[in-house]
Amino acid sequence: MRYEDTFEIGFGNPFPRLQLLSVHRFVTGLGLSESKILAIAPVLLVGDQVVRVTLFKTADVTAILNQHGGARQHCIEGRQINVLIKDPNVEERFVRVSDYPANANMEVMKVRLREFGTVLDLRRDRYAGATAGVIPWLTGQLTVRMTLNSPIPSYLQVGEHKVYIRYANQP
């Protein structure tokens, strides 16, 4: 199904859930006047809180995706929440990469993964500090948000490192 003049906003899995009025304020805070918004509809997913926003013009959607697209942190209802604004027509995958050293170059990984699709976002995972005053340290794992043109093998040679790759519905 193709969604025309639409973008999605993912709020992760906040507890308690965000109120729809707060979501509406967030959407209008992106620089959209209420006269440009056709509909704000919650998407029923297990876990994540997602809304689909439909506008009257495709140009407005393109401008929002160019300016605000991707994952960013925002303060909503007094809480810091990771928000992902994306195009629902692009099939994205979250790819987990294990055994990639913390001191290895991220650009090498990005170039290698471009052989299989378009890399939208790449970040290193960190352990959260167990006690106050402890600095979170790197885990050696990466989370990559990308579109896939071809399947990625389970094991991949990236420079001098052999890494383990996994994602949903991996062949």
N, C-alpha and C positions, 0 to 999 in steps of 0.2 A: 504494500500500500504506500502510495506517495502522498506526503503531506505538503500542500502548497501554502506558501506565505506563513510558515510555522517554524518556531524554534522551541527547544525543550530546555528546561532548567531543572537540574538535579540537585537536591539539597542533602544527599546522603541519607543517613538514618538517624535524624535527631530525636532525642527523647527529652521531653514530650514533643510530639509532632508540632510543626509550625502551623499557626492559624492561617486560614486562607486570606484574612485581612492583611496579615504581615507579608504574605506572598504577593498580594496585590500592591502593597506599598513598595516592595522590592522591585517589582516589574516596572512600576511607574518611575521609580528612582533610576532606572537605566536610561532615562531620557525620553521615554515614551509618554505622550499625552494620552489621556483616556479616549480621545477621539480617534486615535490610530489603532486601538486594540479592539479586535472583533470578539475574542473569547480567551479566557484563561480557564483551562480544564485540568483537573487533577488526573493523573495517569495511575491506574491501580496496579501497583507492583508490590511484591512481597519484599519488605525491607526498606528500600529506598523511597523517599518522598520526591516525586517528580510531577511537574506541571507542564502542560503543553500550551504555548501562547500563540494564538493566530492573529495576525495583523491584516490590515486592509491592503497593504502594498508589499510586494516582494523586495523593493528597494530598502524599505525600513528593516526587514529581516536581515538582509545582507549587511546593512550598516551596523546592526546590533551584534551580529556574529563577528564582524571584523573588529569592532571596538571592544566587546566584552567576552568574546568566545574563549573557551578553555576553562581550566580550573583555577579558581581564585578564592581567597578567604574574605568573607563579609561578616559584619556584625548585624545579626537579625534577632530581634526580641532579647537583646542584651547578651547574646551568645555568639562566639566565633564559630562560623559554619563554613565548611568548604562547599562552594557552589560551582557546578559545572554547567556552562551554557553551551549548547551544541545544536547541530542540525540533525533532526530526526531521520532524514533521508540518507544519511551516511552510516553504513554498517560499521560500527567500531567494535574493537576487541580490546580487552585488558589482558596483556601478555605479561606473565611473571617470568623473570630471568633470575636464576639462582647461580651461585658460585662465581659471580663477577667481582673481582677484588675492589675494595673501596678506593684504592689509589689508581685504578685503571681509568683511561680516558673515556668519557661518555660519548664523545664525538665518533670514536671508532665503533662503538656499539650502534649508534644511530645510523652510521653509514652502512653497516652490515645488515641491519634490519630493513633498510630501504630497499633491499633486494626482494623483499617479500610484500611490501606495501608502503603506505605513507605513514610516517611516524608523526603523531600529533602532539604527544607529550611524553617525556621520559623523566622519571625521578627515582632517586635512591630511597630505599626504605630505611627507617631508623627504629631502634628500640626506644620506647618511651622510658623516661627515667623512673625507676621504681620508688625512689625516695626524693624528697626535696633537695635541691642543690646538685643532683646528679645530671650531668649533661648527656642527652641522648646520643648514642653512638650508631654508626652505620652497621647494617646487617649483612651486607654482601649480596642483597637482593635488589632488583629493580622492578618497577611497575611501569609498563609502557602502554600508552593508549595509542592505538593505531588502526588503520584500515588494512585489510589483508587482500592482496591480489593472488597470492598462492600460499599454500600451507607451509608453516615453519617446522623443520624437523625438531625432534625432542632434544637432540644434542647438536650444538652449533659451535664451530670454531670461530672465535672472535679475536683476531690478532694472535697472541700466544696463549690465550685462555680458552678452555673448553667449558661452555656454559650449558645449563639445563633450562629448557624452555617449556612452559606449559600455559595453556589457555583453554577456555571452554570449547567443547566440541572439536578438540584437536584430533586429526585423523591418525 
